Structure formats: C-alpha cells, structure tokens
C-alpha cells in the first residue's frame, strides 16, 4: 500500500513528506494506522547527526493507533483494535524475557537501531525501489507502519490516542524508573536532574510512590512551574543555587534517598552520586556518548552502600505496565494531556522538531491523518 511518511535522507537535512510503498506484514507482524505520534529528543538526536542510524529512514517511536492488518501467527490483536506501541518488543523465550526483564530481550534489544524489523529486513521502499529503513521497529512518523506484533499493546478504545501515544516512551521511561527500577519508598527524598519529558514523569512516578520531597533540578527556570504542576515539591536552578547544599539543608545533612539523572551529562551523573545519602539509590537514565566513562569514588560505593543502577525504558514490562499507566491516567493519578504542548499535522513535522530541539515544548504530538 502507498502511505505518506516523513523521510529523512541525511542528517541535518529537513525531512520530506513522501509517498512510500509499505509492504504487507509477514509472520508475527502488524500493520497499524498511526493516529498519534510524539516527537522525542531521541528522534532529534538522529536528525542532528548526534546518533548514527541507517538512512534514509522514517523516524518516530512514540505512537498509538488502530490495527489495520495482521500477519500469520498474530492472535492477541485483530483489525480494529486500538494499540499503544512499544519500541522494546520481546521474543518471550530468552533469559531476560522469562525472568521478567523483556525490555532487555536478547533478540530484540540489540537490533533496536539497526534500521530493520526483527527478521533483519525492511517493509518500506520509495518509488525508485530504494529501501527505507525503520527506526526503533516502529517508524511512527507515517500514516501507516508495519511493526512487530510484540510491539502492539491493546488499550481501551475509550483512551484518546494523543496521550496514549506518549505512554510508549517518555512516560514509561520516567514512571518506570521510579516504580520499577528504583522502587521508591514512601516518605523518601527524591532528586531529579532534567525536566524534559522523562524527568517530569519521574516526578509523577515518585509522587505515585509516596515520596515526601521531590526536588526538580533544571538550569531553565521557566520549567519551575511545570515541575510543580507534575508534582515537584521543590525546584532548584543550579545556576542560581548549589544543589548539594540545598539537598543537605532539606535533609538535615543526610542527602537524598534517590537521585535520578535524566540528562546524560557526565558531570551531572557524578554530582548525582555525591548528593545521595548513604544507602541511597542513584539511577542513570540519560545516555552519554559512546566512549565516555565516569569516575566515581570507589571507596564510598562500598562504605556508604550506595546503589548505582541504570534504567532502560523504565525497566518496563510493556504488556503489563502500559495499561497500568493508562489506568493511573484514567483515575486522575497522573497527567498525560498536560505533557502535550501542541498537536500538528504530519506536514508540519519539521517545525515541530525544531520547537522540541529548542526546548520550546515538552511534547508535540503529530496526527498523520489530520
């Protein structure tokens, strides 16, 4: 079938809205009509050349839509079902999948940026028969996409597509880091570096866990009110105050119980370790460039029993966690609509990406069929 898609052919060049050919789904694959899709900084990193992936490609990895067609072997969804999409499909058989860590699936996780689907082939071509690469298995910046069946999480048809589309990345990553990875205990002091989409959802996760103090850290003071809107109790601009001293005063000299770094900056990752109390948990979510190493005082890791851990995709089990998050949303316990700064058609996607890159928006949602 012919579909409209935003195609990137080279880094630092504007995407073009092209008509491309989408092949039929193969075994264990699904065609999804994309109804809403978010613009994430991960996509921006590809566009800027900071992240290298095979091109030309259709980007986009936050999405929700309607099942259009299913391939052989697909039984958990059928045409007409509403789904939220996960860029971390699972094989269901490897050690990680059977031990409750499907987001680290040995078969899928290593291929997420390879530009293909799980069988190492593509379903998209332009009309010159050039292969168009997939991004994170989803390629949601298109009217329709072929995705792994395991990426399709059925959701209630009453849930609007716009907020549902965000569950598949920033929301899952942030809330999951708080609930699944760190397992924040009630009454804790939590510090979060970076008030982007992930950081705001760490705040929401910390609030769900019953944290007492939730300290938002960002060098942009314009994000202060937004942080409070999502549940922060304090805000610190490190250009205006010393974070370590603020946290020390807040905790009577003990330090934070949980510290999250959602920026991917080595200096902030080191500082996150420093402001954690003894027996604290330090969670690194932001991804630094390849080859960048961290230096931490090794003696303190043992003597102060600090736990240092990474969090990938919020340690998610998408089949369970997506609908838990949607239940929180429908019960009014978390905010999703407030994450959306604007809704635009696919034709305006370059302008939307520019706003996200310039930090003029939390999330912009694209409606390919608008």
C-alpha positions, 0 to 999 in steps of 0.5 A: 500500500502507498502511505505518506511518511516523513523521510529523512535522507541525511542528517541535518537535512529537513525531512520530506513528506513522501509517498512510500510503498509499505509492504504487507506484514509477514509472520508475527507482524502488524500493520497499524494506522498511526493516529498519534505520534510524539516527537522525542529528543531521541528522534532529534538526536538522529536528525542532528547527526548526534546518533548514527542510524541507517538512512534514509529512514522514517523516524518516530517511536512514540505512537498509538493507533488502530490495527489495520492488518495482521500477519500469520501467527498474530492472535492477541490483536485483530483489525480494529483494535486500538494499540499503544506501541512499544519500541522494546518488543520481546521474543518471550523465550530468552533469559531476560524475557522469562525472568521478567526483564523483556525490555532487555530481550536478547533478540530484540534489544540489540537490533533496536537501531539497526534500521530493520524489523526483527527478521533483519529486513525492511517493509518500506521502499520509495518509488525508485525501489530504494529501501527505507529503513525503520527506526526503533521497529516502529517508524511512527512518523507515517500514516501507516507502519508495519511493526512487530506484533510484540510491539502492539499493546491493546488499550481501551478504545475509550483512551484518546490516542494523543496521550496514549501515544506518549505512554510508549516512551517518555512516560514509561521511561520516567514512571518506570524508573521510579516504580520499577527500577528504583522502587521508591519508598514512601516518605523518601527524598527524591532528586531529579536532574532534567525536566524534559519529558522523562524527568517530569514523569519521574516526578509523577512516578515518585509522587505515585510512590509516596515520596515526601520531597521531590526536588526538580533540578533544571538550569531553565527556570521557566520549567519551575512551574511545570515541575510543580504542576507534575508534582515537584515539591521543590525546584532548584536552578543550579545556576542560581543555587548549589544543589548539594547544599540545598539537598543537605539543608532539606535533609538535615545533612543526610542527602537524598534517598534517590537521585535520578539523572535524566540528562546524560551529562557526565558531570551531572551523573557524578554530582548525582552520586555525591548528593545521595545519602548513604544507602541511597539509590542513584539511577542513570537514565540519560545516555552519554556518548559512546566512549565516555566513562565516569569516575566515581569514588570507589571507596564510598560505593562500598562504605556508604552502600550506595546503589548505582543502577541504570534504567532502560525504558523504565525497566518496563514490562510493556504488556503489563505496565502500559495499561497500568499507566493508562489506568493511573491516567484514567483515575486522575493519578497522573497527567498525560494531556498536560505533557502535550504542548501542541498537536500538528499535522504530519506536514508540519513535522519539521517545525515541530522538531525544531520547537522540541530541539529548542526546548520550546515544548515538552511534547508535540504530538503529530496526527498523520491523518489530520 
